Each structure stands twice: as structure tokens, then as C-alpha cells.
């Protein structure tokens, strides 16, 4: 008996799911609304595709669901096995970027990764229908009927791998989340995550283009401290860079205070030989930022350490080590790398990704309630959940 499986969405999770379902002996149809699929793969890493992190950090993932479910799903396909899949199965050698801890294809071409995944799915027997949209899915006798722009399609099982709402220019439209809701799944409220922040342009407009490595911290919805470390960039609209993207989701929780440690600064740093305070700061942070912090602390630019008042010194140390970063919002889904929220992890079997509400329906990838920091973690999530769904849906038992 041959089982028929429809996979909706040819992104990271969907391509892997289709390949593994077909490898299990199922007749697989992969449906994708764009003309070539894998659009987020193509734009990731500045067109280089950060395939995986060198070290996976499950504790840095964000989910409103029980964390043990997330860890269980990630463990189903360990990082070293994922790397072996890309290097041995897909013939995509990965190279570690030491500074960032990210793994990129040796060619530095995201297109090579996308094309290899499409070839993997097709090579295992999956039929791919590009430029095809799905408007709805209904249960039918023995399976499902999909309404597509190419007509109706009947199948035994369905894998939803449609992504979330982030970067709609890549084809993400939330159809999978709407279908999951129609099937009465519990959906954690969605929001843009890993996205640049917006700020009042007048305050830091002179700093646009300034970059440095910083440490940011804030409280999450459970009053737990979140801390990020990495590159920070002042933009003409606000702030960007890895440290900002990784903490941006707190801005969706309401009026959260984000504090920046631009550098270390102590009383001893300001109490040595007599020199200009701005000179001391400029050895630690970019000069334009040093001058800006002095202005905000109402300290003259020509102030020397010998004449620095105690309250000025304390205010300056606070500004350098625990600066309350002013923000007004974020760039939204247009610039978000992932979608926060989604189908609660409790709604699927953690081993098979099959829906607990609808037998024969599988959900994977970004549409689930989980996302990790930048650096390949979200691809690792997509590969792991896509493979689990594909293996289970393609199983003939």
C-alpha cells in the first residue's frame, strides 16, 4: 500500500519533510506558492545562508509552551547528525566562521543550499508544484482534500510547513496558521521576532552608522532576565545588529526597559592621571557615542577627570554600563527574521509532529510556537521538525 502525502510549503522545513516522507515510500506532492521555493534560505546570512550554529542553545529558544517539549523536538535530530546530512547527503561542505560560531556553506552561496534541498526532495521521489497556492484543507473519507490553484488534491496525510508571518516578500502569508485555527488548534498569539528596533530619530540621529559590540538585558513576560551579547548598530530608524535582534521580542510584551552596557567603566577608570574624560571613553567606545553620552549626562566635552564631580562621574558610569535604551517599537514582520508564537507545542506529538486534534495532519517549522536566536538556530529547528514530520507522515504503518 502506498501512502499519499501533501506537503504545503517548500521552505526549510517543507523541503526536508518532503524528502524524508518520500524516502519512506510515500507518494509525496510538495506545494509551493513561489516559483522556486526556499526564499528565506536565499536571503539568510546576507545571501550566504547560515545553515547551522556550531553549538545549539535550546535554553535560548523562546516559547510559551513547556520547554521540555521544545528540547525533545530538537534532540530528535542532533546537531552533529544535521551537519552530516548537509555534508554527506547533500554534498554541501560547511565551514565554521570562528568569530560568530556560525556554519556556512563553503561556497558562501545560499542558492546552493536551497537547490540541494529541492534536489533532495525530488531525488527521493517528491513531485513539486511551484506557483501553486492552497486556499483550504478539508477532511475527507480516509484523508484530506486540498483546494489549490491547480484544482483539488486528495491525499492520506498533510504536512503543514507554511512558515509564519515574517518577511512576507518571501511568500509567507500565514495560511498554515489559519488552517490550524480552522482545525481548532490552540494558537499562541503571534508577533514579529528577531527584528530591528525603532526609536525617536532626533535623539540619536547623529549616531547613525556607529557600530560596536554591546551587552543588552531586559525582562521577559515571566520577569526573567534576558541577556544578549554581540554587534549593535545605530540606524537612521533605530537600532539593529545581532544583540538587538535577539532581544527585540521583549518590545512585544509592553513597555519593557532594555539596558545597554556599552563597555565596562569604573571609578578607577575615571580617577587615574588627569586627562579629558572623552578621551578615556573613546578608548572604550566609538567617539561619537562617547560625546553623545557626555551630552546626555550634561558633562562638558572639555571636562577633565580632575574636575569631574561625583554626581557627574556616577551618571557617566550609569550611562556607559546600564544605559536605558529608548525605543518606540520595532520594524514588524517586514523585517522580522521569524514569527514569535504560533501553534502551541502541546498541540502536536513531540516525536511525530502529528496533530493531537486531527489525525493525519502534521505541523512543523516556523508555524510552531518556538524560535531561537540568530545564528542558525531557527534553521536547526526547521530541519529537525521537518524531518520528524516527514518520517512520520511517510511511514506506511
Wavefront OBJ file of the C-alpha trace (Angstrom):
o trace
v 0.000 0.000 0.000
v 1.361 3.425 -0.967
v 0.514 6.347 1.255
v -0.040 9.773 -0.320
v 1.283 12.844 1.478
v 0.810 16.521 0.612
v 3.413 18.924 1.975
v 2.306 22.553 1.957
v 5.249 24.950 1.810
v 8.678 24.448 0.223
v 10.727 26.362 2.741
v 13.386 24.940 5.035
v 11.052 22.634 6.966
v 8.893 21.678 3.998
v 11.748 20.665 1.700
v 13.237 18.410 4.364
v 9.804 16.999 5.246
v 9.010 16.191 1.605
v 12.351 14.437 1.078
v 12.089 12.250 4.163
v 8.410 11.428 3.559
v 9.201 10.315 0.019
v 12.237 8.351 1.205
v 9.867 6.401 3.452
v 7.950 5.166 0.430
v 5.077 7.651 0.320
v 3.795 9.367 -2.801
v 4.574 12.985 -1.988
v 3.290 16.202 -3.537
v 5.086 19.354 -2.407
v 3.052 22.512 -2.967
v 4.717 25.939 -3.011
v 3.261 29.333 -3.903
v 6.527 30.884 -5.167
v 8.213 29.920 -8.430
v 11.248 28.281 -6.843
v 10.787 27.801 -3.056
v 13.191 28.304 -0.172
v 13.038 32.085 -0.384
v 14.085 32.602 3.253
v 17.012 30.282 2.689
v 18.092 32.504 -0.199
v 18.123 35.714 1.847
v 19.550 34.273 5.057
v 23.032 35.246 6.158
v 23.171 38.040 3.631
v 22.769 35.543 0.813
v 25.297 33.121 2.317
v 22.830 31.001 4.376
v 23.850 30.337 7.965
v 22.898 26.644 7.759
v 23.573 25.732 11.409
v 25.077 27.027 14.637
v 28.303 25.404 15.793
v 26.674 24.876 19.205
v 22.933 24.594 19.707
v 21.478 26.579 22.623
v 17.999 25.198 23.491
v 17.832 27.391 26.604
v 17.916 30.487 24.407
v 14.812 29.483 22.485
v 11.603 31.370 23.225
v 8.292 29.539 23.627
v 5.141 29.881 25.692
v 4.859 26.084 25.620
v 6.546 23.691 28.078
v 10.314 23.946 27.377
v 10.816 20.189 27.681
v 8.721 19.687 24.547
v 10.969 22.039 22.602
v 14.116 20.298 23.826
v 12.656 16.912 22.924
v 11.946 18.049 19.366
v 15.457 19.433 18.936
v 17.057 16.271 20.325
v 15.229 14.169 17.728
v 17.864 15.185 15.179
v 21.088 16.159 16.984
v 23.259 18.906 15.589
v 26.071 16.594 14.501
v 23.614 14.471 12.529
v 22.161 17.534 10.850
v 25.646 18.601 9.812
v 26.361 15.142 8.452
v 23.144 15.313 6.422
v 24.226 18.503 4.708
v 27.809 17.443 4.150
v 27.344 13.755 3.288
v 23.816 13.516 1.902
v 23.526 16.897 0.179
v 27.239 17.298 -0.557
v 27.272 20.817 0.915
v 30.533 21.222 2.884
v 30.071 23.538 5.866
v 32.722 25.923 7.145
v 32.839 27.409 10.650
v 33.078 31.174 10.933
v 35.124 31.327 14.133
v 34.137 34.851 15.160
v 30.384 34.222 15.063
v 30.197 30.471 15.677
v 28.075 30.026 12.553
v 28.311 27.338 9.896
v 28.072 28.458 6.274
v 28.335 26.517 3.015
v 31.901 26.551 1.719
v 30.649 28.196 -1.474
v 29.082 31.055 0.547
v 26.041 30.719 -1.715
v 22.604 30.300 -0.141
v 21.288 29.217 -3.538
v 23.452 26.094 -3.365
v 21.720 25.099 -0.113
v 18.222 25.749 -1.460
v 18.918 23.927 -4.717
v 20.408 20.929 -2.888
v 17.293 20.633 -0.726
v 14.984 20.822 -3.756
v 17.098 18.137 -5.448
v 16.943 16.032 -2.287
v 13.127 16.153 -2.250
v 12.842 15.425 -5.965
v 15.557 12.793 -5.862
v 13.624 10.842 -3.239
v 10.551 10.922 -5.458
v 8.582 14.005 -4.362
v 6.593 15.817 -7.038
v 6.916 19.593 -6.711
v 4.191 22.035 -7.745
v 5.635 25.557 -7.774
v 3.487 28.684 -8.231
v 0.571 26.856 -6.632
v -1.494 28.228 -3.778
v -3.590 26.381 -1.221
v -6.830 28.078 -0.220
v -8.153 25.453 2.153
v -7.948 21.927 3.505
v -10.923 19.759 4.427
v -11.116 16.311 5.937
v -12.494 13.696 3.613
v -13.089 9.965 3.828
v -9.764 8.364 4.636
v -7.785 11.566 4.438
v -7.895 15.158 3.216
v -8.851 17.254 0.218
v -6.787 20.339 -0.547
v -8.198 23.187 -2.604
v -5.348 24.557 -4.716
v -4.980 26.934 -7.653
v -4.397 23.799 -9.772
v -7.628 22.171 -8.595
v -8.410 19.817 -5.742
v -5.920 17.288 -4.435
v -6.799 14.255 -2.327
v -4.247 12.643 -0.025
v -3.961 10.454 3.035
v -1.841 12.817 5.123
v -0.902 16.504 5.142
v 2.223 18.233 6.425
v 1.806 21.958 7.045
v 5.185 23.677 6.666
v 3.988 27.082 5.550
v 6.147 29.222 7.818
v 4.767 32.112 9.817
v 4.190 35.776 9.010
v 7.763 37.078 8.811
v 9.219 38.572 5.615
v 6.005 38.382 3.575
v 8.011 39.227 0.440
v 9.315 35.640 0.544
v 5.795 34.232 0.260
v 4.832 33.891 3.928
v 1.148 34.686 4.311
v 0.078 32.799 7.444
v -2.142 30.317 5.580
v -0.893 27.419 7.712
v -1.759 29.231 10.920
v -5.245 29.978 9.581
v -5.751 26.340 8.635
v -4.532 25.199 12.060
v -7.005 27.594 13.676
v -9.823 26.264 11.499
v -8.980 22.803 12.838
v -9.349 24.204 16.389
v -5.678 24.192 17.367
v -4.506 26.360 20.238
v -2.538 29.272 18.750
v -0.204 31.346 20.910
v -0.599 34.990 19.846
v 1.880 35.706 17.076
v 4.303 38.644 16.887
v 7.391 39.701 14.921
v 10.680 38.480 16.424
v 14.357 38.922 15.605
v 13.567 42.314 14.118
v 15.270 45.751 14.281
v 14.007 48.301 16.792
v 12.622 51.754 16.116
v 13.466 54.899 18.075
v 12.823 58.616 18.034
v 15.186 59.759 15.299
v 16.045 63.101 16.854
v 17.867 61.756 19.907
v 20.425 59.524 18.230
v 20.291 60.708 14.623
v 23.947 61.784 14.763
v 24.944 58.214 15.681
v 23.551 56.535 12.563
v 26.169 54.138 11.251
v 28.018 53.778 14.568
v 28.588 50.122 15.470
v 30.131 48.326 18.427
v 29.860 45.151 20.482
v 27.494 45.514 23.434
v 25.617 43.577 26.094
v 21.850 44.123 26.354
v 19.466 42.965 29.063
v 15.729 43.147 29.739
v 12.943 41.230 31.479
v 10.661 38.806 29.665
v 6.965 38.142 30.327
v 7.880 35.963 33.312
v 10.178 38.619 34.793
v 13.183 36.515 33.832
v 16.281 38.440 32.796
v 17.210 38.061 29.127
v 20.741 38.979 28.157
v 22.229 39.212 24.677
v 25.741 39.984 23.536
v 27.068 40.900 20.129
v 27.072 43.516 17.415
v 24.975 46.665 17.788
v 24.281 49.208 15.044
v 22.691 52.637 15.277
v 20.494 53.128 12.190
v 18.624 56.125 10.856
v 15.427 54.498 12.192
v 16.647 52.988 15.454
v 18.879 50.009 16.220
v 19.911 46.736 14.614
v 22.599 44.079 14.883
v 22.601 40.588 16.454
v 22.308 41.786 20.062
v 19.251 43.885 19.172
v 17.500 41.223 17.094
v 17.889 38.608 19.815
v 16.193 40.798 22.417
v 13.648 42.551 20.180
v 10.766 40.256 21.164
v 10.560 41.911 24.597
v 9.179 45.019 22.897
v 6.067 42.981 22.101
v 5.446 42.468 25.822
v 4.669 46.113 26.520
v 6.815 48.913 27.871
v 9.955 46.914 28.642
v 13.215 48.603 29.630
v 16.218 47.458 27.619
v 19.556 48.356 29.188
v 22.796 48.532 27.240
v 26.273 48.015 28.604
v 28.342 49.824 26.010
v 31.576 48.960 27.816
v 32.982 48.469 31.291
v 33.664 51.685 33.231
v 34.589 52.065 36.893
v 35.505 54.776 39.355
v 39.141 53.737 38.942
v 38.949 54.361 35.186
v 37.995 57.967 35.913
v 40.387 58.502 38.800
v 43.805 57.941 37.260
v 46.011 60.527 35.687
v 44.390 63.812 34.793
v 43.035 63.726 31.220
v 39.950 64.542 29.212
v 37.009 62.305 30.110
v 36.023 61.989 26.442
v 39.476 60.583 25.706
v 39.015 57.847 28.301
v 35.588 56.940 26.891
v 36.817 56.974 23.286
v 39.281 54.235 24.086
v 36.355 52.046 25.086
v 33.560 53.061 22.694
v 33.270 54.985 19.407
v 33.952 58.690 19.877
v 30.582 59.838 18.565
v 28.849 57.692 21.182
v 31.225 58.940 23.880
v 30.379 62.538 23.015
v 26.653 61.729 22.956
v 26.755 60.178 26.436
v 28.598 63.203 27.809
v 25.898 65.479 26.385
v 23.126 63.355 27.886
v 24.875 63.489 31.265
v 25.244 67.284 30.910
v 29.026 66.987 31.198
v 31.071 69.489 29.151
v 33.119 67.939 26.356
v 36.273 69.509 27.780
v 35.772 68.140 31.304
v 38.933 66.596 32.746
v 38.992 63.841 35.333
v 40.499 66.222 37.922
v 37.405 68.402 37.817
v 34.806 65.664 37.367
v 32.145 65.964 40.056
v 30.921 62.913 41.945
v 27.383 63.095 40.573
v 28.764 63.526 37.049
v 31.015 60.508 37.481
v 28.178 58.358 38.800
v 25.856 59.451 35.994
v 28.507 58.671 33.389
v 29.231 55.210 34.781
v 25.489 54.508 34.725
v 25.210 55.734 31.132
v 28.103 53.553 29.946
v 27.282 50.371 31.870
v 23.489 50.418 32.270
v 22.037 52.751 29.660
v 18.240 52.739 29.307
v 17.871 52.364 25.545
v 14.963 54.470 24.256
v 12.747 52.671 21.734
v 9.314 53.278 20.239
v 8.594 49.941 18.562
v 10.036 47.503 16.068
v 10.212 47.032 12.300
v 7.450 44.416 12.357
v 7.028 41.346 10.178
v 8.519 43.066 7.125
v 11.999 42.888 8.662
v 11.456 40.130 11.252
v 13.544 37.015 10.701
v 10.983 34.771 12.421
v 7.485 34.716 13.869
v 7.033 34.514 17.614
v 4.085 32.491 18.903
v 2.209 30.038 16.691
v 0.695 26.605 17.188
v 1.286 25.558 20.803
v 3.763 22.694 21.092
v 1.259 20.848 23.266
v -0.934 20.516 20.168
v 1.441 18.073 18.440
v 3.080 14.791 19.339
v 6.702 15.757 20.115
v 8.071 12.647 18.363
v 5.995 12.642 15.187
v 4.720 16.264 14.983
v 1.258 14.827 14.281
v -1.599 16.986 15.452
v -3.310 15.861 18.629
v -6.536 17.311 17.234
v -6.536 15.948 13.678
v -5.152 12.500 12.866
v -3.010 12.536 9.742
v -2.170 16.256 9.962
v 1.420 17.214 10.789
v 2.799 20.660 11.645
v 6.421 21.771 11.587
v 8.829 24.681 11.308
v 8.181 28.345 11.994
v 4.434 27.978 12.411
v 5.059 26.227 15.737
v 5.428 28.239 18.950
v 9.218 28.382 19.175
v 12.110 30.436 17.872
v 15.781 30.660 18.715
v 18.464 33.324 18.497
v 20.034 34.267 15.212
v 22.975 32.179 14.102
v 21.376 29.106 12.510
v 19.231 28.025 15.453
v 15.970 28.568 13.590
v 17.178 26.562 10.612
v 18.143 23.775 13.004
v 14.582 23.888 14.356
v 13.177 23.746 10.820
v 15.421 20.836 9.788
v 14.615 18.852 12.964
v 10.847 19.340 12.953
v 10.571 18.957 9.174
v 12.441 15.647 9.263
v 10.327 14.316 12.156
v 7.089 15.216 10.387
v 8.308 13.752 7.092
v 9.418 10.458 8.623
v 6.138 10.015 10.490
v 3.840 11.073 7.641
v 5.672 8.883 5.143
v 5.588 5.825 7.369
v 3.354 3.172 5.776
v 2.168 1.806 9.115
l 1 2 3 4 5 6 7 8 9 10 11 12 13 14 15 16 17 18 19 20 21 22 23 24 25 26 27 28 29 30 31 32 33 34 35 36 37 38 39 40 41 42 43 44 45 46 47 48 49 50 51 52 53 54 55 56 57 58 59 60 61 62 63 64 65 66 67 68 69 70 71 72 73 74 75 76 77 78 79 80 81 82 83 84 85 86 87 88 89 90 91 92 93 94 95 96 97 98 99 100 101 102 103 104 105 106 107 108 109 110 111 112 113 114 115 116 117 118 119 120 121 122 123 124 125 126 127 128 129 130 131 132 133 134 135 136 137 138 139 140 141 142 143 144 145 146 147 148 149 150 151 152 153 154 155 156 157 158 159 160 161 162 163 164 165 166 167 168 169 170 171 172 173 174 175 176 177 178 179 180 181 182 183 184 185 186 187 188 189 190 191 192 193 194 195 196 197 198 199 200 201 202 203 204 205 206 207 208 209 210 211 212 213 214 215 216 217 218 219 220 221 222 223 224 225 226 227 228 229 230 231 232 233 234 235 236 237 238 239 240 241 242 243 244 245 246 247 248 249 250 251 252 253 254 255 256 257 258 259 260 261 262 263 264 265 266 267 268 269 270 271 272 273 274 275 276 277 278 279 280 281 282 283 284 285 286 287 288 289 290 291 292 293 294 295 296 297 298 299 300 301 302 303 304 305 306 307 308 309 310 311 312 313 314 315 316 317 318 319 320 321 322 323 324 325 326 327 328 329 330 331 332 333 334 335 336 337 338 339 340 341 342 343 344 345 346 347 348 349 350 351 352 353 354 355 356 357 358 359 360 361 362 363 364 365 366 367 368 369 370 371 372 373 374 375 376 377 378 379 380 381 382 383 384 385 386 387 388 389 390 391 392 393 394 395 396 397
